[in-house]
Amino acid sequence: MGTPPAHPGSDQATAGLARARPHRLTDAALTALGAGRPDPATVAELHRAQLSRHLLLLREIAIATRAGRPEAAFTRTGPDPVVALAQAERTSPGRVRELLGRPLFGAWATGCLTALRAGAGPVEAGLGHLSDLALAAQIPQQRDRVLSAGHDGLAITARLEDADPLRARLGLTPTPPLTAEQRDRWQRAFSEAWRLLVTAVRPDAEVLAAVLDCVVPVQPDPAARGISATSAEAFGAVAISEPADATALAVGLLHETQHSILNAVQYLFDLLEAPDTLGYSPWRDDPRPASGILHGAYAYLTVTRFWRTRRDDLLAQFEFARWRAAVVDAAGSLRDLTPAGARFVGALLDEVRPWLAEPVDPRVLRLAQGANRDHYLRWRLRNRHVDPADAEKLVRAFRTGEPPPAIQSALRPAPRRALEASTRLDLAHRFLRDRPLDGPEADVAYVRGDNGRALSSYRRTEDGPHGRAPTDWAGLLLAGGFEVAPEIAAVLDGLADPIEILRWLG
């Protein structure tokens, strides 16, 4: 506001800010977003808001470089990057805006500004990227590698970012540039995933086509079936490992696009008064802040809607039954919502709650409910702990035959975040695929619905060096139907038969 430009002509690259209209969403648009059903105008407004944010970041970068006299650092290699971009904007304004609107520019600009404000020099902060953009702007028809598909009159195109140096900024390790054979595999999976999405959930496919800008292939995680991520700073970019099949890619793209949309909404509205309050998330083994719980529920909204359409497949029914309950429980647990947050979360719940009444195969429902409870029990054993003084009271009361004292555990997150494998979940998947069940006797019996045999087997399980394993405590509660806090039962581990302990507590 009256401050001279950081460099001669550098305001050209952000001149549109003075003319930009405010970004607004109507109550109806926010409600539709909460339900996962934004219209094209709303998605377009989110894109415009992201471009404005990128321009603001660029302006702050130009201001932050003033004190450090960065032009001296570039005299040997070329002109000042901010000036070079401003000059490119004068000759190719549309192309510069297109480049500035890309997701990876947002990730770069955030990192660059953070580095400059922390005292980094322009070269160290990566300011030379603006010179690269200025050069790219001179190639209006530059050909990018793309993934494209069409089905039933609906098309999608996204850049395949397997070489851009900025692609690592999405938080996962990118693959090396893909070979021709690898690109062909990605294209085949993308085309088939698109056919599935258009056929099953066409409105969600339309939103995906409007949001997805680029796909970044990343290295797989040996401990996971597939990994994917987005960045709050990169609206429309999805980092994802090569999918096992088209269904996995379809689900991954739906999931990550929801994260992108919610990130964009949260730049316009505060949805939570206390976004950092920790709690239980059905999708993670560690406690998550309220903002993360909301993200999980919103991401699984469209994933659940996809599984809802595939009712002839028992495993799809399982995913639908499991995640509809998880979304409702997670979203319903959120407290301290702002007015905008109440509207958004209310619309999400209004969308999903009716699905709870929809019938699924009884075998599927049993396993889905069990899988959700199993995760919750193991999460409690991992992240909730009993105070030593309360533990002494509990042990004393048990040994003397008194009623159990009223004690509460406290949240104490496990020292390291790890995603635990679940043998019971793997067996449930195999059971629903009608495949042989190979695993611990207790887990196999539980998955088959033989709770009596499962309970007897869990009861006989030998303790390890640190007592009874958390998965076995969870199995005892699942097979026996005990409504007991597992971390409190675990305090008495080894003092008596575990069934005796659970009956005393219950």
C-alpha positions, -999 to +999 in steps of 0.1 A: +000+000+000+022+028-011+054+007-006+078+009-036+082-023-056+109-047-046+124-046-081+117-024-111+087-038-128+082-066-103+046-055-095+036-066-130+034-102-119+009-093-092-008-064-107-041-083-109-044-084-072-057-048-071-085-057-095-093-091-080-128-094-066-133-110-031-137-147-030-171-157-016-192-189-014-229-188-007-244-209+021-258-232-006-224-237-021-208-244+013-236-269+020-230-286-014-193-288-007-200-304+027-221-331+010-193-337-015-214-323-044-200-289-055-212-275-088-188-263-115-191-227-105-180-235-069-150-255-081-141-227-104-142-202-075-119-225-055-094-224-084-096-186-086-090-184-049-059-206-052-046-184-080-051-153-058-033-170-030-004-179-053-002-142-064-002-131-028+027-155-021+046-141-051+041-106-039+054-115-004+084-132-020+092-100-039+089-080-007+110-105+013+139-103-012+142-065-010+163-064+021+187-091+009+195-074-024+191-107-043+198-092-077+235-094-068+233-132-065+221-135-100+242-111-120+266-139-131+239-163-142+211-141-156+187-113-147+169-110-114+142-138-114+113-115-102+121-090-129+124-118-155+089-131-146+075-096-146+088-091-181+074-124-192+040-114-178+040-083-199+044-103-231+025-135-222+001-127-194-022-157-200+006-182-200+022-167-169-011-169-151-015-205-162+019-214-148+013-195-115-020-213-110-004-247-111-004-267-079+034-272-076+039-235-079+019-231-047+041-257-029+072-240-042+061-205-033+052-215+003+086-231+008+105-203-008+088-176+013+093-197+044+130-200+036+134-163+028+117-152+061+140-176+080+170-158+066+179-179+035+195-162+005+177-162-028+197-190-043+192-212-013+155-204-012+152-215-048+142-181-062+157-191-096+125-211-102+109-178-113+134-175-141+125-211-152+088-200-153+098-169-173+115-191-199+085-216-199+062-187-205+079-181-239+067-216-250+029-212-253+024-247-268+048-266-245+038-302-245+035-318-211+032-355-204-004-362-196-029-388-185-061-386-204-093-406-206-129-404-218-160-424-212-196-419-220-191-383-231-170-373-201-133-366-204-104-359-181-068-348-186-041-344-160-004-337-163+019-367-154+046-350-134+074-375-133+103-351-140+095-317-124+121-311-096+092-296-075+073-329-074+090-340-041+073-311-023+041-332-019+057-351+009+064-385-006+094-398-025+088-394-062+098-421-087+126-414-112+112-403-146+090-431-160+100-453-188+077-456-218+064-490-205+057-475-171+038-445-187+017-470-207+008-489-175-003-456-158-023-447-189-041-480-190-049-479-153-061-443-156-084-451-185-099-480-167-103-461-134-120-433-153-145-458-169-153-471-134-158-437-119-180-423-147-201-455-146-204-457-108-203-421-096-205-397-125-211-365-104-179-373-084-161-380-117-171-345-130-157-329-098-125-349-102-121-338-138-125-302-127-101-304-097-073-328-107-044-309-123-015-333-120-005-368-109+029-374-093+041-410-093+058-419-061+078-448-047+056-475-031+058-483+006+065-520+012+044-520+043+013-506+026-009-518-003-005-483-019+002-448-007-010-414-018-009-378-005-018-343-012-005-310+001-025-281+015-002-258-007-009-277-039-046-277-049-053-303-075-020-323-072-021-359-062+010-379-053+003-417-056+022-449-061+015-471-091-018-487-083-024-524-080-054-521-103-078-496-117-102-498-087-073-488-064-065-458-086-101-447-088-105-449-050-071-431-045-080-402-068-114-397-052-098-398-017-070-373-024-092-349-044-114-346-014-084-336+007-076-309-020-111-295-019-112-294+019-078-276+020-091-250-005-123-245+016-102-240+047-082-212+031-116-194+028-133-204+061-123-215+096-144-246+102-131-256+136-126-234+167-100-258+181-084-276+151-055-291+171-076-310+197-065-346+196-089-376+192-096-409+177-095-413+139-108-446+123-081-442+096-050-439+117-032-457+145-021-424+161-043-397+177-052-370+152-061-333+155-097-324+149-087-309+115-072-343+106-103-362+117-124-339+095-101-345+066-105-382+070-142-381+072-144-358+041-120-379+021-139-411+028-173-395+019-168-400-018-149-433-013-178-447+006-202-434-021-182-453-047-183-485-028-221-480-023-227-485-060-210-519-061-235-540-042-229-572-061-194-575-046-191-587-010-158-569-005-172-537-018-202-541+005-176-546+034-159-513+025-192-495+022-205-508+055-172-501+073-166-466+061-202-453+062-202-460+100-166-446+104-175-413+085-206-408+106-188-415+139-158-394+130-177-364+117-202-367+146-174-366+171-163-331+161-169-304+186-163-266+187-174-260+151-176-225+137-209-215+120-194-224+087-181-256+101-215-266+115-230-260+080-203-280+063-202-309+087-240-310+090-242-314+052-216-342+053-236-361+080-269-355+062-254-371+031-241-402+049-264-410+078-292-423+055-267-449+042-266-465+076-301-479+071-292-495+037-291-533+039-259-553+034-252-590+036-253-601+073-218-617+071-205-584+057-221-563+084-207-585+112-172-583+098-174-546+091-186-537+126-159-560+140-132-544+119-141-509+131-143-520+168-111-540+164-092-508+152-107-487+180-097-513+207-061-516+194-059-478+192-069-474+228-044-500+239-017-481+220-026-445+229-045-445+263-027-452+296-037-456+332-020-435+359+003-457+381-016-447+412-049-457+396-033-489+384-023-497+420-059-492+431-072-515+404-047-543+412-055-540+450-093-541+444-089-572+421-068-591+446-091-584+475-123-592+456-136-556+458-157-541+430-135-524+404-128-487+412-140-460+388-109-450+371-102-433+337-074-436+313-057-406+298-046-400+262-008-405+258+001-409+222+025-438+214+061-426+210+062-435+173+036-434+146+032-467+129+005-484+109-001-518+124-009-547+102-041-565+111-043-602+106-080-602+113-086-576+086-066-595+061-085-627+069-118-608+065-108-598+030-099-633+022-131-647+036-152-623+015-132-634-016-139-670-007-102-677-004-084-701+020-079-688+055-044-693+068-035-677+101-037-680+139-065-703+150-082-677+171-083-651+143-096-676+117-123-688+141-134-652+147-136-643+111-157-674+104-181-663+131-172-690+156-169-667+186-168-696+211-139-712+195-122-679+190-126-669+226-112-702+238-082-698+215-075-662+225-077-673+261-050-699+256-027-675+238+007-673+256+019-640+268+049-624+252+079-607+269+057-577+275+025-595+285-005-604+263-003-588+229-027-559+222-042-577+193-050-607+216-067-584+242-087-569+213-096-604+201-108-614+236-131-584+237-144-589+202-151-626+205-166-624+240-186-592+234-171-575+264-177-538+268-146-530+287-118-504+282-090-526+270-062-505+284-077-509+319-080-547+314-044-548+303-033-533+337-043-566+353-025-587+327-010-619+342-029-617+375-056-642+365-073-658+336-081-630+311-118-639+310-120-637+348-105-602+345-129-590+318-159-604+337-148-586+369-144-553+350-177-558+331 
